[in-house]
Amino acid sequence: MAEGASIRLDRFLWFARIAKTRSAAQAIAEKGTLRLDGRRIERAAAPVRVGCILVFPLYGQVRALRVEALPSRRGPPAEAATLYTPLEIQRPNPVDGIESGA
C-alpha cells in the first residue's frame, strides 16, 4: 500500500487474525478499552497506519502490538503474523518490597 495509507481498525484486527470474525473485531474496537497510539478508541472505523501501537485487553491478557504492514486480504496465520510485532508490557514493580509470590 502507498505511504500514508490506512485501513479500518476492525478490518486490521480481522485480517491480522487477532479476532476470529469481523463482528468480534468491531466489538473489540467499540468497547472503548482499545488504545491506538495512546488515544482511547470507541469506533471500528478508526484509521490504522504502519507504525501505530495498539493496546487492548483480549482473553484476560493485555496485548500490545506495533503495526508493521497493512494487509490486503485475510491470509493464512503465517502471513497474518508478519503484519504486527507483539510488544512487551512493562509490569509495575512491587511496592515496599512485597513480592508477588509471598
Number of C-alpha atoms within 10 A of each C-alpha: 10 6 7 8 11 17 17 15 23 27 24 28 23 21 25 26 21 17 19 12 15 16 14 15 21 21 16 24 24 17 12 13 14 23 17 20 14 11 11 14 20 17 18 20 15 16 16 23 20 17 14 16 21 22 20 17 13 13 6 6 8 12 16 20 19 19 20 16 19 22 19 11 13 15 13 11 12 10 14 21 15 14 19 20 14 13 13 10 11 6 6 6 10 9 7 6 7 9 9 7 4 4
